[in-house]
Structure formats: C-alpha cells, structure tokens
Amino acid sequence: MAGNTTLPQGIEIFREGTHVDDAGVPHAYSAADIDAMAAAYDPALHDAPLTVGHPATDEPRYGHVAALQAVDNAAGQRTLVMTAADVQPAFAEAVTDRRFPKRSTAFYSPAHPQNPKPGSWYVRHVGFLGAQPPAVKGLADLPRTQFADEGAGLVCFSEPAPTQPRKDTMDEKDLQAQLDAEKAARAEADKRAKEADDRYAAQLKAQRDAQHAEHVQFAEAQLKAGRLTKPEVPELVAALDQAAAAEVVQFGEGSDKKPLAPVALIKRLVERAAPLANLGGNAGGAAVQFGEGGEGGARGKSDAEIDAAAKAYAAKHNVSYGEALNRVVSFTA
C-alpha cells in the first residue's frame, strides 16, 4: 500500500481486564480505569511517541499519540483507542502493509516519579512489533498491548521473546534505513531546488539590469532629440522598467488584434511625439520658428505671442491647443 502517510483513527491499544506484567504480577483494570487513562492523557505534557518495539529512550519516534479515547469494543469491553499524528510516511506504509501487525503500549504507573499525571495510569509510548505475540488478547487486529518495567512504578505486560531473531527488530533496522534514505533524498531535492532558484534569480537580475541600461539609453536619446526634459528622464526609465515586467497587451478587434509589449508601446508613443517647444532658448541653441509654410513669421516672439499664435492656429484649423502649439513651433538647426 505504497503512498500511505498516516494511520487509521481509533486503533485499539489496551482494554479492561486482568493482565500479568513481565514480573508475573497480575493487574486488574476496570472500565473506569480505561476511562481514567483516556482522560489523563495530555500531549502538551507528554506526547507518547510511536516506536518500533520498546526502546529504553522512546527513540526513534515515528509519530506520536495525538489523542486517546475510551470506547466499548464488539464484546462490550471498555477499550483504549488512539489517534496518531505526525506519522512518518515510511512507517505508516510499513504498519498498513502489516509488517508490524501487533502493538504494545507502555504505561507510567500512578506512582512512577516521571508520570506527567501522578495518580493515574499514563501512556508512555506505543510500540509496534512484528513476530512477538501480544500479552493482552482480544484487541482489534493490529493489536498487542504491553506495559514494561524499568524500575519502580513502570509496568509492562509482554510475553517472552521467541528464540529466533525478532522480526520486528529486523524490520526496525530496515525501516530506519528507509527513513534515512528518504531524508537524504529530500535534502538533496531541497538543495537542487535552491540551486535552481538561485540560478533563476541571477538570470532574472541580469536580464533586468540589461533592460534598465537599455531604457536609460533610450530616455537619454529622447532628451537629446528634444522630446523630454531632464527631470522626465528618470521618470520614463522607471515607467519602462515597470512595463518590462507586464504582460503583452492586445490591440484591435477580432482577427485584427495584434500583440504589443507595454515597453514597445511606450517607446513608440514617445518617439512619435513632437519635440518640445523652446520658450526662451533650448539646450542645443536651436532657433524657434513659428507658423506653417512661412506663415506668421514668429521667430523670437515672447511666450504671450507664442500662446496667441497657437490659439489662432487652433481656431483656424479646428484642432486642439496642444496640436496647434506643435504645429506653430518647430526647431531648426
């Protein structure tokens, strides 16, 4: 069942009844005890890890118990079930493929000095096992529930290990190797993705730097041609830089639509503009001439006279003031 990334909810890990621990001591658990186990569990105090077997240090952990609930099983027995979280995909796949068909739960006893909730039985970890048989019978399939003992107050219920090598121990090594391989593969993939991102960012910066230089060159050419003033040069460059990142726009309708990049559109509009009027001397020292075809003879006229000439031209030819001003003013070398 490749691809599993979680475990089913409501996995049975313990039930009411009398169970004998590893030291041969019987312990009786009532339905009320099962309810108390579920009520005592608080992952904020101690989130019981999911392990393979019963490691002394509760490591490595392949997930944790997010919640416990007390329910009645099919036989009417009060049963403790868990909901798991943060389960490593390889571990979830191994469990659902039944490489670890049995479970064994270790508990802190009420008197254990490390018990997060003194006075109550508290789940320490849930161990998944392969071939070792369960001590607590009757759990729904996946089962095995153990209580282990590491000294005063820590109780384990298990059965003697079989004489042949334990399948769950071999599986644990295989699983850890698989997890290590997946971690290394993810790290390599992350490294390659970052390298690709860095290359793309460098290429994008080089492209934008080249575009900016070309925009500066274009704007300065328009200044020289008299279509811009000096303060407008950086404004045009900024507009071209921003337009370079925009999408291509469409002009026309239907089959007549033609794509045009915003940068090209701005450049075309600037290049088509008439040179600015020099109202009092221009940078190139060009003379100002008024009228069309010799009409008007307005060389050297004042601003008021230029304004009057433009208004007269607009009235005569029924055009806008701006167009009239462009018509009556021209530069000559």
N, C-alpha and C positions, 0 to 999 in steps of 0.2 A: 504493500500500500504506500508506494513512494509518494512523497509530497505532503504527508501529514505534518502539521505544525502545532497541534495541540492534542490534548487528551479529552475523552468524553467526560461530561459532568456526571456527578453522582457516583463516583467509584467507591465501592464498599471497602473499608479498611479495618473495621472492627465490629463486634456485635456483643450483645449481652450474653451472660452465661459464666460458667466456671472454667477457667483456663489455668494450666500449670506452667509456671515460668521455668527458665533454664536451670534454676537451683532446685527444682522439684517442689516448689511451694505453690499450692493452689490459690487462685484469687477468684472471688465471685464478683461479677459485675451485673448490677440490676439495670432495668430500663432507665431508672433515674440517674444512674451513673453515666450512662451513654448520653443522656440529655445534658448532664453537667459538663462532660467532655466537650460537647459542641458549643455550649455557652461560654466555656472558659477560653476558647481559642481566640487569640487576638494577634493577627500577623504584624501589627505595629509593635508588639512586644517581642515576639519571636515568630518569624515566618518559617515554618517547618519545611526544610528542603526535601526535594525528591532525589533519592540516591539510588545507586546500584549496590545491593547488599546493605550491610550495616557498618559503614566506615566510622572509626572512632571519632573523627573530627567533623563528621557530617559533610565531608567534601570528597570528590567533587559534587556539586549540586547541578542538577539538570532541569530545575524548575522549583516551584515551591507551592505549598498548600495555601490557596487564597481564602478558602472558607471551609467550615465543617458544618454538617447538618445531621440531626438525628431523625431517622425515618424508620418505619416498620417494613421489614422485608416480606417476601411472599409467605413465609412461615409465621408471620406475626411477631418476630423477634425485633427488638429495638436495635438498630444498626447505625453505625457511624459512617457517613459518606463524605467524600471530599470533592472540592472543585479546585483544579490545578491552574496555575498561571505561569507565564514566562517560561514555558516549556521549550527546550531546545529542539528544533525540528528533527534532528537525527535521533534523539531519544524518543520523541513521540512516535516516530516511524518504527523504531525497534519495539516499543511496547505494543503498538497496534498490530504489528506483524507477529506478535506473541513470542518474541524472543525472551521476554520477561513476563511470563503468564501469571506469576504469583507476587503477592505483596506482603510486606511485613512492617508493621508500624511500631516504632519505638516511642515509649512514653516516659516523661518525667513523673515519678510518683508524687503524691501530695507533699511528702516530707523532703524531697530532694532539694539540696541547697541552691541548685541552679534553676529550679522551677520558676518560670515567669509569673505563675499564679499559684503561690503556695496554698496548699489545702485542697487542690483539685488535680486530677489526672490531666496532664498536658502533653499533646503530641510533640515529640522531639523531631522525628523525621519519618518519612515513609520510604521504606526500602523496596525496590523491585528486584525480584530474584528469578533465576531460571529453573534449575532442577530441584533445588531444596524444597521439601514438602512443607505445607503450612501446618502450624500448630493450632491455629483457630480454624475450625472447619465450618463449612456452610456459608461462606461468603459467595456472592455472585462472582461468576468467572472473571478472572484476573487475580483471584484472591491469594492472600496469605497475610496474616497479621501477627506481628511479633512484638514483644516487649523485651528489650535487652537490659542487662545489668552491668553497669560499670562501677559498682560500689553502692554505698548506702543510698537507698531510695530510688535507684534507676532499675526498673524491672523489665525483663524481656521474656517473651514467650516464643520459643522456636523449637525445632527438632534437631537432633544431632545431624551434622553434615554427612552426606554419603561418602563412602570410601573412595569412589572415583573422583577425579577432578571436578570441581563445581562448574557447571555450565554457565552460571551467572557470573563467576569470576572471569572466565574466558570472554564472555560477552562484554563485560565491563572494559576489558582491555581493548577489544575490537571497537567498542563504542567510543572510547576516549580517543583512539587513533582516528576514527572517522570525524569526530568533533574537531580535533586538532587540524585535520586536513581541510575541513570546511572553513575553519577560522583563518588558516593560511591563505586559502583561495579567496576569501572575502577581502583580506588585507591586500593581496596582490591586485584584485579587481579595483579596490578603492585607490590604490597607488596609480594604476593605469588611468583611471578616470580623472584623477587630479592632474596627472601629467598632460592628458588631453585637454582639460580645461585651461591649464596654464599656456599650452601652445596656442589654443584658440584666442585667449585673451591677448597674447603677444601679437598674433597676426592681426587681430582687430585693432589694437593700438597703432600698429604700423600703418594699417590702411587709413585710419582716421587722421594720423599725423600727415600722411601724404595728401589726403583730401584737404586738410586745413591749409597746407602750404600752397596748394593749387588755388584755393579760394582767396588767400591773401594776394597771390599774384594777379588773379582776375580783378579783384577790387582795386588794386593799385593801378591796373591798366585803365579801369573806368575813371579813376581820379585823373589820370593823365589826359584822358580823352575829354574831360570836362563834364562827365555825366554824374559825378559825385563830388561832394565836398569832403574835406579831410575828416571831419567828425563822423561822416557816414561810412567811411571805410571799415572800421571795426564792427559797425552795426551790420553791414552787408556780410562780412565774414562770418559773424555769429549766426545770421539767418541761413547762410549756405551750409554751415556746419550742422545746424539742426535739421535742415531739409535733407541732408545726405542720409540721415537715419530714417526718413519717412518712406512709406511705400510709394510705388509708382501710381500716378493718378491717370484717369481716363478722360479724354476729351472727345466731344462729338456724340452722336447718337447712332444706335444700331450698328450696322456694318461700317459706319464711318468713324467709329470710336478708335482713337489712337492713344497708345500709352506714352506718357511723358513723365520722366522723373522730375520731382519738385526742383532739384538743383538746376536742371536744364531749363525749366520754365522760368525761374528767377533770372538766370543769366540772359535768356532771350529777351525778357521784358526790359532788363537794364540796358542791354545793347541796342534795343530799338528806341530808347528814349533819346530825345534831342538833347544836345549839350545845354548845360545851364547858362542862363543869361549872366553876363558880367556887368553888374550895375556899379561901375566905379573902378574898373581895371581888373583884369584877371591875371592869374599866376603866370601865364605864358606871354603876357603882354599883347595879346591879340586885340585888334580894333573891334569895336562894336558897330554893327551896321543895322539900320532899321529900314523896314519897307520891303517890298517884294518887287523884283524886277526894276530896281531903281526908284520905286515909288516911295515917297516920303522923305528921302534924304535926311535920315535922323542921326547920322554919326555925331557922337559927342553930346547927345542930348541928356538932360537931367533925368532922375528917376521919375519925376512927375510927368515929364514929356514922354518917357517910355510907357508909363501907365496909360496916358491918354492915347498913344499910338495903338496900344494893344486893344483898348476899348473900342476905338474907332474901327480897327480891323475886324473885331468880333461882330460889331453891328453891321458892318458892310457885308461880311461873308456868312453871317448867321452861324458862327461857331462859338465854342466856349472861350472864356477868357484865357485859360491855360494854353489852348491850342493857338489862340491869336498871339499870345506872348511868344510862343516858339516860332511862329511864322515871321514876326516882325523883328526878331532878334537872331542874329547869326554871327559866327566867329569867322574872321578872316586872318590869315597868317600875316 
